[in-house]
Amino acid sequence: MLPLSAMDASDVAAVFTDVDDTLTWRGALVPEAYDAIVRLTRAGVPVGLATGRAGGFAEVLSVLWPVTFAIAENGGYAVLHDGQTRFWDSPEDRAVQRARLEGLVAEAAGELPHVKLAMDANLRRVDVAWDLHEQCDVSPEDTAKLADLCRRNGAQVLTSSIHLHAFHGDHDKAAMILRLADELLGLTEDEARNRCVFVGDSP
């Protein structure tokens, strides 16, 4: 992957961006950021979103915004501009993963009852997320306890600026971006890494 300063702007094949604290500031969409997406699309440069937000969030943005796709839940789920969906894992694997996550949520509620699920919990398709800094502030100590509990239950853990996410599987945002760049844009992994712009602070 090249630094932005080393890229030829005329050769940019696509732009992929995080959402929270990249296109937004203090929870609100920055108008200039949305305008940049519109101008890129009008110039023929595809834009893809990648967020830890819930699948239901992506289902709205992917259709209303001028984007090629919106990836949600850290790569486990994606929605194309025409409303088609993509999951990283098979239906059978997702059923097993969901049962394990429901058990984890129950255990976390017993051990850390003051740490609440994110407000978009009911809109999630493949992961679970707890609110760390969106509608409340969870201490670093409790965040560490929650992360440890998730890992003891065999879940992958990601912490964003606002949520702690737990999921099963080997997906991440970058992997789903590469999969969709191949399927929708015809870009190889090397082309995606060298000719696309990746924006954000997301892991």
N, C-alpha and C positions, 0 to 999 in steps of 0.2 A: 504494500500500500504506500502511495506517495504522499508527501505533505502537500497541502493545498497550493503552496507557493510554487511547487514544481510541476503542477498540472497545466496543460494547455486547455484553456476554457472552451475552445472550439471543438475539442475532442471529448468533452464530458458526455457520457452516455446516459446518465441518470443521476438523480439526487435522492438519497435516502436519509431520513431525519427522525430523530426522537421527537416526542411531543412535549411532555411535562418539563418545564424549566429549560426548554430549548425553543419551542414555538410559543410558550406561555411564560408569563411573569406573575408570580403570586396568584396562580390559578386562573388567570385570564389570558385569552389569546392576544398576542401582540399583533396589531393590524399590519405592521410592516412585514412580519413573518408570513402572514397569510397572503399578502400582496406578492411576496417573492415566489410563493408556490404558483399563484396565478400566472405571473410573468414567465416563469420557467415552462409551465405547461403550454402557454401560448407560443413560446419559442421552440416547442417540439422536444423539450427535455422532460422525460417521465419523472414523476416524483412518487416516492413510496414512503409511507409512515411506518414506524416501528415503535411500539409502546408497550409498557407493562400494564396498561389499562385493560379493562375488561373487554371481552369479545363484543358485548353489546355496544360499547363505545365505538369500536372499529366498524361495526355494522352501519352506524350512522355516518361517521366521517368518510368512509370509503365511497359512499354514494353521493353525499352532499358536497364534498370537496373535490376539486379537480386533481385527483390522485389516481395512480394506477392500481394501488392496493393499500390496505392498512393492516399491518401485522399487530396482533394483540397478545397479551399474556406472555410476553417475552419469547415469542416465536412458536408457541404451541398452536396458534390459530391465526388465520388471515382471511380477509374479505377483499374480493376484487371489486373494481369500480362498478361492474355490472351486477353485483350482489352475490356472485358465486363465492363459495367458501372453500378453504383449504385447512385441513388439520395436519399436524406433523405426524401423529400416530394413528394407528388403525382404530376402528370403533371398538374392537375387542380389548385392545390395550387401554383405551380411554376408560372403559367401564371398570376395569380393575384399578386403574389409577384413581378414579373418582371415589371408589369405595375406601381406598386407603386414605385419601385426603379427608373424607368425612370423619373417619376415625381420629385423624390428627386434630381436626378442628374441635372435636368433642374433648379430647385430652387437653388441648391448649386452654379451652374454656374452664376446665377444672383447675389447672395449675396457675393460670394467669388470667383470672376473670375480668380484670380491669383493662386488659388489652383487647380491643374490639376488632372485628373484621372490618375491612374497608367498606365504604358506603356503596360501592358497586358490586358487592359480593354476589348478589343474585343475578348479575349479568355476566358472570364468569363461566367460561366453557371448559377450561382444562386445568386451571390452577386455583389456589386460594391466596388471598392477600389480607394482611392485617394493616390497620391504619397506624402509622408511626408519627406522621407530622402533617396530616391533611386537616382533620377536624379535632385533633388532640396532639399531645406531645408525650411520647413514650420515652422513658429514660434509656440511656445506653445499656444499663444493667439489665433491664427487662427485655430490651431488644436482643441482647446476647443470650438470655435465657430462652427466649422464643426460638431463636435460630438454632440453639443447641437441641431443643426439643424436636424441632423439625428434622434435623439431621439424624437424631437417634431413631426417628421413625422411617429413615431411609429416603427422605425427600431432599431434592435439590433446593437450595436457598439462594435467593437474590434480594438484595436490599437496595431500593431506589431512594430518591430524595424524600419520598412520602410514604412508601409502603414496604413491607417485608412480604416477599412472595415465596410460596412453597409449591413444588410440582414434582411429578415423576416423569422420567424420560430424559432424552439427551438433546432436546432442542434448545436453541437460543435465538436471539434476534438475528444475529449475523447469518446463522445457518439457514433460517427461513428466507432471509433476503436473497441469499445466493440461490436457493431453490427457485424462488419466484423470478429472479433475474434471468435464470436459464429458461424457465417455462414461458414467461410472458415477453421477455425482451430479447431472447436468443443470445444472452451473454454467457460466456464461459466464466469459471471462477476467476481465472487470471484477468480477464477483461473487466469483470465486475470490480475486482480489487484495484485495478490500475486506471480505469476510466470512469469510475463512479465516485461521487462525493458523498461521504458519510458525515452527518452532522449530529452532534449531541454529546452528552456526558454519560450516556447509558452504558452499563456493562454488557 
